[in-house]
Amino acid sequence: MQWFYADASRNQVPFDDSQTSSLVQSNLLNQATLVWNESMSDWKPLGQVRPELFGSQNSPDASPGLSLNPYATPYSGQLGQGSEDQAIAAFLKNKGWIKFEAILTLIVSVPYCILLVGIPLLLASLALLKSVELAQAAQTTGDTARFTEAMEKLGSAYKTRGIFLLVMLGLYAVFFIIMLVAGVVGAANSH
């Protein structure tokens, strides 16, 4: 049977039943090491799950009201079985702000579209709105591919906005330099 243990870096490390004794002997696993397999609903200390590995030593008990699961269940490919559903919920918790930002970005981009510079900003606001729509669909259907697409749209929106801001900063710098030069030349010609 395939097991997972949580290492010091909070990584989920797979191992087989046959490796358990050697991992205990090498001190990679101890009584308090959290372990999980697909037959378990939650992570538990190895000392509770396999007390025979530790002889007569007391196995750690869970404190009442305290969760022993600071780790997500390893990825199962379905939402609701791991951390994907938590990620979607966290993303959708902010959907109002994301939509608000998308609408503001849309409004700000309209005057810049006359100069064609605002078109990427317009596309970024549409990508933000699409990311919320895809995340909601992922939560409803349990389709992780839609959530992945939502995150790609979100990344695309912010990359596009970043490029837009860099271009605008460059244009402002050029405009400032032109105005500075024009002021110096104007002042020199007036003397």
C-alpha positions in Angstrom: 0.0 0.0 0.0 1.2 3.5 -0.8 1.6 5.9 2.1 2.6 9.5 2.4 4.5 11.2 5.3 4.8 14.9 5.9 8.5 15.9 6.2 9.9 18.9 8.0 9.4 21.1 4.9 5.7 20.1 4.7 6.3 18.0 1.6 4.2 14.9 1.1 6.7 12.1 0.6 5.5 8.7 -0.7 6.6 5.4 0.7 5.5 1.8 0.7 4.7 -0.5 3.6 7.9 -2.4 3.0 9.9 0.8 3.7 8.3 1.7 7.0 10.6 -0.1 9.3 13.7 1.1 7.7 12.4 4.7 7.7 11.7 4.4 11.4 15.2 3.0 12.0 16.8 5.8 10.1 14.8 8.3 12.1 13.0 9.7 9.1 9.8 8.6 10.7 8.9 8.7 14.3 5.8 8.4 16.4 4.7 11.9 15.8 5.3 11.9 12.0 2.0 12.5 10.3 1.1 9.8 7.7 -1.7 9.2 5.3 -3.0 6.6 2.9 -6.0 6.4 0.7 -8.0 4.4 3.2 -7.7 7.2 5.8 -9.9 10.3 6.0 -7.2 12.4 7.7 -3.5 12.5 8.5 -2.5 10.8 11.8 0.7 10.3 13.8 2.5 7.1 12.8 2.5 6.0 16.4 -1.3 5.9 16.4 -1.6 4.1 13.0 1.3 1.6 13.5 2.0 1.4 17.2 3.8 -2.0 16.8 6.7 -0.1 15.2 7.5 1.6 18.5 7.1 -1.3 21.0 5.9 -0.2 24.4 6.4 3.5 23.9 3.3 5.6 24.2 1.8 6.8 20.9 0.9 10.4 20.6 -2.8 11.3 21.0 -4.6 14.1 19.3 -5.5 17.0 21.5 -9.2 17.6 21.8 -10.3 20.3 19.4 -7.0 20.4 17.6 -6.6 19.2 14.0 -3.6 17.1 13.2 -3.9 18.0 9.6 -1.9 21.0 8.5 -1.4 19.2 5.2 -3.9 18.7 2.4 -4.8 15.2 1.3 -2.5 14.2 -1.6 -3.8 15.1 -5.0 -6.5 12.7 -6.1 -7.5 14.3 -9.4 -10.9 15.3 -8.2 -12.0 18.4 -6.4 -13.2 18.0 -2.9 -10.5 15.4 -2.3 -7.5 17.7 -1.8 -6.4 21.3 -1.6 -7.8 22.2 -5.0 -11.3 22.9 -3.6 -9.7 25.1 -0.9 -7.8 27.0 -3.6 -11.0 27.6 -5.6 -12.9 28.7 -2.5 -10.1 31.1 -1.5 -10.0 32.5 -5.1 -13.8 32.8 -5.2 -13.9 34.5 -1.8 -12.4 37.5 -3.5 -14.4 37.3 -6.7 -16.2 40.5 -5.9 -12.9 42.4 -5.7 -11.6 40.7 -8.8 -14.7 41.7 -10.8 -14.5 45.3 -9.3 -10.9 45.6 -10.4 -11.8 44.2 -13.9 -14.6 46.8 -14.3 -12.3 49.7 -13.1 -9.6 48.4 -15.5 -12.2 48.3 -18.3 -13.2 51.9 -17.6 -9.6 53.2 -17.4 -8.7 51.4 -20.6 -11.4 53.1 -22.8 -9.6 56.4 -23.3 -6.3 54.7 -24.0 -8.0 52.5 -26.7 -8.1 55.6 -28.9 -4.3 55.5 -28.9 -4.4 51.7 -29.3 -2.3 51.5 -26.1 -5.4 50.6 -24.1 -6.3 47.5 -26.0 -4.1 45.2 -23.9 -5.6 46.7 -20.8 -9.1 46.1 -22.1 -8.1 42.4 -22.8 -6.7 42.1 -19.3 -9.9 43.2 -17.8 -11.8 40.7 -19.8 -9.3 38.0 -18.8 -10.0 38.9 -15.1 -13.7 38.4 -15.6 -13.2 35.1 -17.4 -11.0 33.8 -14.6 -13.8 34.3 -12.1 -16.3 32.6 -14.5 -13.9 29.6 -15.0 -13.3 29.3 -11.2 -17.0 29.3 -10.5 -17.5 26.6 -13.2 -14.7 24.5 -11.7 -16.3 24.7 -8.2 -19.7 23.7 -9.6 -18.5 20.8 -11.8 -15.4 19.7 -9.9 -13.3 20.1 -13.0 -9.7 20.9 -12.1 -8.8 21.7 -15.7 -11.2 24.7 -15.5 -9.5 26.0 -12.4 -6.1 25.6 -14.0 -7.4 27.6 -17.0 -8.8 30.2 -14.5 -5.4 30.6 -13.0 -3.8 30.9 -16.4 -6.3 33.7 -17.3 -5.5 35.5 -14.1 -1.8 35.2 -14.7 -2.3 36.5 -18.3 -4.4 39.4 -17.0 -1.7 40.5 -14.6 1.1 40.0 -17.1 -0.8 42.1 -19.7 -1.4 44.9 -17.1 2.3 44.8 -16.1 3.3 45.3 -19.7 0.8 48.1 -20.1 2.1 49.8 -17.0 5.7 49.5 -18.3 4.7 50.9 -21.7 2.8 53.8 -20.0 5.7 54.5 -17.7 8.0 54.6 -20.8 5.6 57.0 -22.6 5.4 59.3 -19.5 9.2 59.3 -19.3 9.5 60.2 -23.0 6.8 62.9 -22.6 8.6 64.3 -19.5 12.0 64.4 -21.4 10.4 66.1 -24.4 8.7 68.7 -22.1 12.0 69.2 -20.2 14.0 69.7 -23.5 11.3 72.0 -24.9 11.4 74.1 -21.7 15.2 74.3 -21.8 15.2 75.2 -25.5 12.4 77.7 -24.9 14.2 79.3 -22.1 17.5 79.5 -24.1 15.6 81.1 -27.1 14.0 83.7 -24.9 17.4 85.1 -23.7 
